Amino acid sequence: MKPLKPVEQKINYGKIMSVRGSVIDAYFEQSLPSVYTVLHAGENQEITIEVLSQLDDKTVRGIALTPTQGLARGMQITANGEELMVPVGKRTLGRMFDVFGNTIDHLKPLAEGKRRSIHQEPPPLSKRSTQTQVFETGIKAIDVLIPLERGGKGGLFGGAGVGKTVLLTEMIHNMVGDNKGVSMFCGIGERCREGNELYEAMKDAGLLKNMIMLFGQMNEPPGARFRVGHAALTMAEYFRDDEHKDVLLLIDNIFRFIQAGMEVSGLMGQMPSRLGYQPTLETELSALEERIANTDNGAITSIQAVYVPADDLTDPAAVHAFSHLSATIVLSRERASEGLYPSIDFLQSNSKMATPGIIGDRHYQLAQKIRQTLAQYEDLKDIISMLGMEQLSTSDRLVVNRSRRLERFLTQPFFATEQFSGVKGEVVSLKDALDGCERILADEFKDVPENAFYMIGKIEDALLKQKDNKSNPVMENPVAQK
């Protein structure tokens, strides 16, 4: 279907009736602007307001997406019938934007081109792909135990300093370098410092050319933070539907989107539901999440950081977020403190893709055996700390040896940390990762020291590392022996 030619919109003039913080009521004599229409006010039309409800046949209520200093009753307000638009296309690659599609990277102005409304419908069921495919990341720990879905959504649960940003950066690197796709980072309620650090890290790693970054920062009004996710998805949908490319969409943090919606709802005067959340929480989250889908043209695969308030998994925000996710990756501070990166807690993490019908019987049985071995080791840790390894039976000792080698084999050197660690990053295929785990479980390497498995790619690298360590004992890694 050919897109319709844009119709020139007649400017509709109105008058501000009230200003209550970010909430603006406006009166229009001629024709009433529809919901989602953008209004402009202020001396230089610099204040942007989005209509969220029509109060009567002459009055609308909107939420400001920019600070409202200087607005007063009786001032003129204009509407041209357009919704909030963002630029789309190849010209957006390598740039950093705000919710309005303005560049914020202090580089040359963006070239003229297509712009689209941020409010788009999810793809209909008839256009969605019925095939379920695994999305390979090149990261052993994820591909073996928590496989992600192509066109699916994975949740990344982790606090500060456990390697969350590094893991996201590595996924971007592998997506760009290995799959020739497009990567997008959407910061919702991000701290300015974190956004700047991530931009500089991407720039230094040479990952910006096939990447788009979009930020609704923490210091911006709730309306801007609430819409930045929709703006990012509109840019991503262009590459999926028009360019027929796979897109990796990273969202940090999906809880901040819910939080911004809660602020907007409160400002609009809606009655809150349980625990102060907006009554439209499920609808708003679904409208965003359902646009992330796998179609016949391409797929948008999303990795989303999810903050759990007070570690309460029954919190409405966490419950509604869980219902959309196909994989849950939990990062562990304990593993990070031991230097085991990526610091994933394998027993807490899970994936809906880990079934024999999708990943195959061999992969499924192997993953189950790995989990079982790691769970047995977890149970034995208390005994080892009190009585020592000597008190364990022969079979238990074998379990401990396998587990410790598996834990270290599932660590991996990342391209994102090359400049800090001096160790060259590696992408490991699923076949090599499964072969390595299978051979460790078969006790093929029980005489190879544990540290030889730390921060390697393929299992064969352990034998090479063992030879290097024998010739140069100083090179042994003390962290890996913890």
C-alpha positions as CSV (number, residue, x, y, z in Angstrom):
1,M,0.0,0.0,0.0
2,K,1.4,3.4,-1.0
3,P,1.7,6.0,1.7
4,L,-0.8,8.9,1.4
5,K,0.6,12.3,0.5
6,P,0.7,14.6,3.5
7,V,-2.1,17.1,3.6
8,E,-1.3,20.6,4.5
9,Q,-2.7,21.3,7.9
10,K,-4.5,24.6,8.7
11,I,-3.2,26.2,11.9
12,N,-5.9,26.1,14.6
13,Y,-5.6,28.9,17.2
14,G,-6.7,28.5,20.8
15,K,-6.3,30.1,24.3
16,I,-4.8,28.6,27.5
17,M,-7.4,28.3,30.2
18,S,-5.2,26.9,33.0
19,V,-1.6,25.9,33.8
20,R,-1.1,23.4,36.7
21,G,2.5,22.3,36.6
22,S,2.8,20.1,33.4
23,V,-1.0,20.0,32.8
24,I,-2.4,22.5,30.4
25,D,-6.1,23.1,29.6
26,A,-6.8,24.9,26.3
27,Y,-9.9,26.4,24.7
28,F,-10.4,26.1,20.9
29,E,-13.3,28.0,19.3
30,Q,-13.0,26.7,15.7
31,S,-12.3,22.9,15.9
32,L,-11.2,20.7,18.7
33,P,-7.7,19.0,18.3
34,S,-7.8,15.2,18.5
35,V,-6.1,13.1,21.2
36,Y,-2.3,12.9,20.6
37,T,-2.2,16.1,18.6
38,V,0.8,18.3,19.5
39,L,0.1,21.9,20.6
40,H,2.7,24.7,20.7
41,A,2.8,27.7,23.1
42,G,5.2,30.3,24.4
43,E,6.8,33.4,22.9
44,N,8.8,31.4,20.3
45,Q,6.4,28.4,20.2
46,E,9.1,26.5,22.2
47,I,6.8,24.8,24.6
48,T,5.3,21.5,23.3
49,I,2.1,20.0,24.7
50,E,0.5,16.7,23.8
51,V,-3.3,16.4,24.0
52,L,-4.3,13.5,26.2
53,S,-8.1,14.1,26.7
54,Q,-11.0,16.2,25.4
55,L,-12.9,17.7,28.3
56,D,-15.8,19.0,26.3
57,D,-16.6,20.2,22.8
58,K,-14.3,23.2,23.1
59,T,-11.7,22.3,25.7
60,V,-8.7,19.9,25.7
61,R,-6.3,18.8,28.4
62,G,-2.7,18.0,27.6
63,I,0.6,17.2,29.2
64,A,3.7,19.3,28.5
65,L,6.7,17.6,27.1
66,T,9.0,20.5,27.9
67,P,9.2,22.8,31.0
68,T,6.3,25.2,31.2
69,Q,8.0,28.3,32.7
70,G,6.5,31.5,31.2
71,L,3.1,30.1,30.4
72,A,0.0,31.9,31.7
73,R,-3.8,32.0,31.3
74,G,-5.0,33.8,28.3
75,M,-1.9,33.1,26.2
76,Q,-2.3,31.9,22.6
77,I,-1.8,28.2,21.8
78,T,-1.6,26.7,18.3
79,A,-2.4,23.3,16.8
80,N,-1.6,22.2,13.2
81,G,-3.2,18.7,13.5
82,E,0.1,16.8,13.6
83,E,1.2,14.2,16.2
84,L,4.7,14.0,17.7
85,M,7.0,13.1,14.8
86,V,10.5,11.6,14.8
87,P,13.0,11.2,11.9
88,V,13.4,7.7,10.4
89,G,15.8,6.2,7.9
90,K,19.5,5.6,7.4
91,R,20.4,9.2,8.2
92,T,19.6,8.4,11.9
93,L,22.4,5.8,12.2
94,G,25.2,6.8,14.5
95,R,23.3,9.7,16.1
96,M,21.9,10.5,19.5
97,F,18.3,11.9,19.8
98,D,15.8,13.3,22.3
99,V,12.1,12.5,22.3
100,F,11.4,15.1,19.7
101,G,13.9,13.6,17.2
102,N,16.4,16.5,17.8
103,T,20.1,15.5,17.8
104,I,21.8,15.9,21.1
105,D,25.3,14.7,20.2
106,H,26.6,18.3,19.2
107,L,27.5,17.0,15.7
108,K,26.3,18.5,12.3
109,P,22.5,18.9,11.8
110,L,20.5,15.9,10.6
111,A,19.8,15.8,6.9
112,E,16.2,16.4,5.7
113,G,14.1,13.3,5.2
114,K,11.1,11.2,6.3
115,R,9.4,11.7,9.7
116,R,6.8,9.5,11.3
117,S,4.3,9.8,14.1
118,I,5.4,8.0,17.3
119,H,1.9,6.5,17.6
120,Q,1.8,3.4,15.5
121,E,-0.4,0.3,15.7
122,P,1.3,-3.1,16.5
123,P,1.7,-5.4,13.5
124,P,-1.6,-7.4,13.0
125,L,-1.5,-11.2,13.6
126,S,-1.7,-11.9,9.9
127,K,1.7,-10.2,9.4
128,R,3.4,-11.8,12.3
129,S,5.8,-14.7,11.8
130,T,4.5,-18.0,13.1
131,Q,8.0,-19.5,13.2
132,T,9.8,-19.5,16.5
133,Q,13.6,-19.0,16.2
134,V,16.4,-18.7,18.7
135,F,18.3,-15.4,18.6
136,E,22.0,-16.3,19.0
137,T,24.0,-13.7,20.9
138,G,27.5,-15.3,20.7
139,I,27.6,-15.2,24.5
140,K,27.9,-18.8,25.8
141,A,26.0,-18.4,29.1
142,I,23.0,-16.9,27.4
143,D,22.8,-19.2,24.3
144,V,23.2,-22.4,26.3
145,L,21.0,-21.8,29.3
146,I,18.8,-18.8,28.6
147,P,18.2,-18.8,24.8
148,L,16.6,-15.6,23.6
149,E,13.8,-15.4,21.0
150,R,14.2,-13.7,17.7
151,G,11.5,-11.0,17.8
152,G,11.0,-11.7,21.5
153,K,11.7,-9.8,24.7
154,G,14.3,-10.6,27.3
155,G,14.3,-9.0,30.8
156,L,17.7,-8.2,32.4
157,F,17.5,-7.9,36.2
158,G,20.5,-6.4,37.9
159,G,21.7,-3.7,40.2
160,A,24.6,-1.3,39.8
161,G,28.1,-2.6,39.1
162,V,27.2,-6.2,38.2
163,G,28.0,-5.8,34.5
164,K,24.6,-4.9,33.0
165,T,25.8,-2.2,30.7
166,V,28.8,-4.3,29.6
167,L,26.4,-7.2,28.7
168,L,24.2,-4.8,26.7
169,T,27.2,-3.3,24.9
170,E,28.5,-6.8,24.0
171,M,25.1,-7.8,22.5
172,I,25.2,-4.6,20.4
173,H,28.7,-5.5,19.2
174,N,27.7,-9.0,18.3
175,M,24.5,-7.9,16.6
176,V,26.3,-5.3,14.4
177,G,29.4,-7.3,13.7
178,D,27.9,-10.8,13.3
179,N,24.3,-10.3,12.1
180,K,24.7,-7.1,10.1
181,G,21.6,-5.7,11.8
182,V,20.8,-2.3,13.4
183,S,21.1,-1.7,17.2
184,M,19.1,0.9,19.2
185,F,19.6,2.0,22.7
186,C,16.6,3.7,24.4
187,G,17.3,5.3,27.8
188,I,14.0,5.9,29.7
189,G,14.6,8.0,32.9
190,E,18.3,7.5,32.5
191,R,20.8,9.5,34.5
192,C,22.6,12.0,32.2
193,R,26.0,10.7,33.4
194,E,25.1,7.1,32.5
195,G,23.9,8.1,29.0
196,N,27.1,10.1,28.4
197,E,29.3,7.2,29.6
198,L,27.5,4.7,27.3
199,Y,27.8,7.0,24.3
200,E,31.6,7.5,24.9
201,A,32.0,3.7,25.4
202,M,30.2,3.0,22.1
203,K,32.2,5.6,20.3
204,D,35.5,4.2,21.6
205,A,34.5,0.7,20.7
206,G,33.6,1.8,17.1
207,L,30.0,0.6,17.4
208,L,28.2,3.9,16.6
209,K,28.0,3.6,12.8
210,N,25.1,1.0,12.9
211,M,23.5,2.2,16.1
212,I,20.9,4.8,17.2
213,M,20.7,6.2,20.7
214,L,17.6,7.9,22.1
215,F,17.3,9.4,25.6
216,G,14.5,10.7,27.8
217,Q,16.7,11.7,30.7
218,M,15.8,11.7,34.3
219,N,15.7,15.5,34.6
220,E,13.1,15.8,31.8
221,P,9.3,16.2,32.4
222,P,7.3,13.0,32.8
223,G,5.6,13.5,29.5
224,A,8.9,13.3,27.6
225,R,10.0,10.2,29.5
226,F,6.7,8.6,28.9
227,R,6.9,9.0,25.1
228,V,10.6,8.3,24.5
229,G,9.9,4.5,24.2
230,H,7.3,5.1,21.5
231,A,9.8,7.3,19.6
232,A,12.5,4.6,19.7
233,L,10.1,2.0,18.5
234,T,9.0,4.1,15.6
235,M,12.6,4.4,14.5
236,A,13.2,0.7,14.9
237,E,10.0,-0.2,13.0
238,Y,11.3,1.6,9.9
239,F,14.3,-0.7,9.7
240,R,12.2,-3.8,10.3
241,D,9.3,-3.0,7.9
242,D,11.0,-0.8,5.2
243,E,14.6,-2.0,5.2
244,H,13.7,-5.6,6.1
245,K,16.5,-5.7,8.7
246,D,16.7,-7.3,12.2
247,V,16.8,-4.7,15.0
248,L,18.2,-5.1,18.5
249,L,16.4,-2.8,20.8
250,L,17.8,-2.2,24.3
251,I,15.6,-0.4,26.8
252,D,16.9,0.8,30.1
253,N,14.8,1.0,32.2
254,I,11.2,-0.3,31.5
255,F,10.2,0.4,35.1
256,R,11.0,4.1,34.4
257,F,8.4,4.0,31.6
258,I,5.8,2.7,34.0
259,Q,6.9,5.3,36.6
260,A,6.5,8.2,34.0
261,G,3.1,6.9,33.1
262,M,2.2,6.9,36.8
263,E,3.3,10.6,37.1
264,V,1.3,11.6,34.0
265,S,-1.8,9.8,35.2
266,G,-1.6,11.5,38.6
267,L,-1.1,14.9,37.0
268,M,-4.1,14.3,34.7
269,G,-6.3,13.7,37.8
270,Q,-7.0,10.0,37.3
271,M,-7.9,7.9,40.3
272,P,-4.8,5.7,41.2
273,S,-5.2,1.9,41.5
274,R,-3.3,-0.5,43.7
275,L,0.0,0.9,45.2
276,G,-0.5,4.2,43.5
277,Y,-0.1,2.9,39.9
278,Q,-2.1,4.3,37.1
279,P,-5.4,2.5,36.3
280,T,-4.3,2.1,32.7
281,L,-0.9,0.5,33.5
282,E,-1.6,-2.8,31.6
283,T,-2.9,-1.0,28.5
284,E,0.0,1.5,28.3
285,L,2.6,-1.2,28.8
286,S,0.9,-3.5,26.3
287,A,0.7,-0.7,23.7
288,L,4.5,-0.4,23.8
289,E,5.4,-4.1,24.2
290,E,3.1,-5.4,21.5
291,R,4.9,-3.3,18.8
292,I,8.1,-5.3,19.5
293,A,7.4,-8.3,17.3
294,N,8.8,-10.8,14.7
295,T,7.1,-10.2,11.3
296,D,7.7,-11.7,7.8
297,N,9.9,-8.7,6.9
298,G,12.2,-8.7,9.9
299,A,12.3,-8.8,13.7
300,I,12.7,-6.4,16.6
301,T,14.4,-8.3,19.4
302,S,14.4,-6.4,22.7
303,I,16.5,-6.7,25.8
304,Q,15.0,-4.7,28.7
305,A,16.4,-3.8,32.0
306,V,13.7,-4.2,34.7
307,Y,13.9,-2.7,38.2
308,V,11.9,-4.5,40.8
309,P,10.7,-2.1,43.6
310,A,11.8,-3.3,47.0
311,D,12.7,-6.7,45.5
312,D,9.0,-7.5,45.5
313,L,8.2,-9.7,42.5
314,T,4.4,-9.3,43.3
315,D,4.6,-5.5,42.6
316,P,2.2,-4.6,39.8
317,A,5.0,-3.1,37.7
318,A,7.0,-6.3,37.8
319,V,4.0,-8.6,37.3
320,H,2.9,-6.8,34.2
321,A,6.5,-6.7,32.8
322,F,7.0,-10.4,33.4
323,S,3.9,-11.3,31.4
324,H,5.5,-9.8,28.2
325,L,9.0,-11.4,28.6
326,S,10.1,-14.6,26.9
327,A,13.4,-14.8,28.8
328,T,14.6,-13.6,32.3
329,I,18.3,-13.0,32.9
330,V,19.2,-12.3,36.6
331,L,22.6,-10.9,37.3
332,S,24.3,-11.9,40.6
333,R,26.4,-9.6,42.7
334,E,28.0,-12.6,44.3
335,R,29.3,-13.9,41.0
336,A,30.5,-10.5,40.0
337,S,32.5,-10.2,43.2
338,E,34.2,-13.5,42.2
339,G,35.2,-12.1,38.8
340,L,32.9,-14.5,37.0
341,Y,31.6,-12.4,34.1
342,P,28.9,-12.3,32.7
343,S,27.7,-12.6,36.3
344,I,24.4,-14.4,35.5
345,D,22.7,-16.4,38.2
346,F,21.8,-19.5,36.2
347,L,19.5,-21.0,38.7
348,Q,17.3,-17.8,39.0
349,S,17.3,-17.2,35.2
350,N,15.0,-18.9,32.8
351,S,13.7,-18.8,29.2
352,K,10.4,-20.0,27.6
353,M,12.5,-21.0,24.5
354,A,14.3,-23.8,26.5
355,T,12.0,-26.6,25.4
356,P,12.9,-29.7,23.3
357,G,10.6,-28.6,20.5
358,I,12.4,-25.3,19.9
359,I,16.1,-25.8,20.8
360,G,16.2,-29.5,20.2
361,D,16.5,-32.5,22.5
362,R,20.3,-32.6,22.8
363,H,20.5,-28.9,23.8
364,Y,17.5,-29.2,26.2
365,Q,18.9,-32.3,28.0
366,L,22.4,-30.7,28.2
367,A,20.9,-27.5,29.7
368,Q,19.0,-29.5,32.2
369,K,22.0,-31.5,33.2
370,I,24.1,-28.2,33.6
371,R,21.4,-26.7,35.9
372,Q,21.2,-29.9,37.9
373,T,25.0,-30.0,38.4
374,L,25.1,-26.3,39.4
375,A,22.2,-26.8,41.8
376,Q,23.9,-29.8,43.5
377,Y,27.1,-27.7,43.9
378,E,25.0,-24.9,45.5
379,D,23.7,-27.5,48.0
380,L,27.2,-28.7,48.8
381,K,28.7,-25.3,49.4
382,D,27.7,-25.2,53.1
383,I,29.3,-28.6,53.7
384,I,32.5,-27.5,51.9
385,S,32.8,-24.3,53.9
386,M,32.3,-26.1,57.2
387,L,34.1,-29.4,56.7
388,G,36.2,-29.0,53.6
389,M,36.3,-31.0,50.3
390,E,37.9,-34.0,52.1
391,Q,34.5,-35.0,53.8
392,L,32.7,-35.3,50.4
393,S,32.0,-38.6,48.8
394,T,33.7,-39.4,45.5
395,S,30.6,-38.7,43.4
396,D,30.1,-35.3,45.2
397,R,33.7,-34.3,44.5
398,L,33.1,-35.0,40.8
399,V,30.0,-32.8,40.9
400,V,32.0,-30.0,42.5
401,N,34.8,-30.3,39.9
402,R,32.4,-30.3,37.0
403,S,30.5,-27.3,38.4
404,R,33.5,-25.2,39.0
405,R,34.8,-25.9,35.5
406,L,31.4,-25.2,34.0
407,E,31.1,-21.9,35.9
408,R,34.5,-20.8,34.6
409,F,33.9,-22.1,31.0
410,L,30.7,-20.0,30.9
411,T,32.7,-16.8,31.5
412,Q,33.8,-15.1,28.3
413,P,36.1,-12.3,27.3
414,F,34.1,-9.4,25.8
415,F,35.0,-7.0,23.0
416,A,33.4,-4.3,25.1
417,T,36.1,-4.7,27.8
418,E,39.2,-5.3,25.6
419,Q,40.6,-1.9,26.4
420,F,40.4,-2.6,30.2
421,S,41.3,-6.3,30.4
422,G,43.8,-6.5,27.5
423,V,42.1,-9.9,26.6
424,K,40.7,-10.1,23.1
425,G,36.9,-10.5,22.9
426,E,35.4,-13.6,21.4
427,V,32.1,-14.6,19.8
428,V,31.4,-18.3,20.5
429,S,28.9,-20.3,18.3
430,L,26.2,-22.3,20.0
431,K,27.7,-25.5,18.7
432,D,31.1,-24.8,20.3
433,A,29.5,-23.8,23.5
434,L,27.4,-27.0,23.7
435,D,30.3,-29.2,22.8
436,G,32.4,-27.6,25.6
437,C,29.8,-28.1,28.2
438,E,29.1,-31.7,27.1
439,R,32.8,-32.6,27.3
440,I,33.2,-31.0,30.8
441,L,30.1,-33.0,32.0
442,A,31.7,-36.2,30.6
443,D,34.8,-35.5,32.9
444,E,37.0,-35.2,29.8
445,F,38.9,-32.3,31.4
446,K,38.9,-33.4,35.1
447,D,42.8,-33.3,35.2
448,V,42.9,-29.8,33.6
449,P,43.2,-27.0,36.3
450,E,40.1,-24.8,36.9
451,N,41.9,-21.6,35.9
452,A,42.5,-22.9,32.4
453,F,38.7,-22.5,31.7
454,Y,38.5,-18.9,32.9
455,M,37.8,-16.3,30.2
456,I,38.2,-18.5,27.2
457,G,36.2,-19.0,24.0
458,K,36.1,-22.6,22.7
459,I,36.9,-25.5,25.0
460,E,40.1,-26.2,23.1
461,D,41.5,-22.9,24.4
462,A,41.6,-24.5,27.9
463,L,44.3,-26.9,26.7
464,L,46.3,-24.1,25.1
465,K,46.0,-22.0,28.3
466,Q,47.1,-25.0,30.4
467,K,50.3,-25.2,28.3
468,D,50.9,-21.4,28.6
469,N,50.4,-21.6,32.4
470,K,52.8,-24.5,32.7
471,S,55.5,-22.6,30.8
472,N,54.7,-19.3,32.7
473,P,53.2,-20.0,36.2
474,V,53.0,-16.2,36.9
475,M,50.2,-15.9,34.3
476,E,47.8,-18.1,36.3
477,N,44.7,-16.1,37.3
478,P,44.2,-15.8,41.0
479,V,40.6,-14.6,40.6
480,A,39.7,-17.8,38.8
481,Q,41.0,-19.9,41.7
482,K,38.7,-18.3,44.3
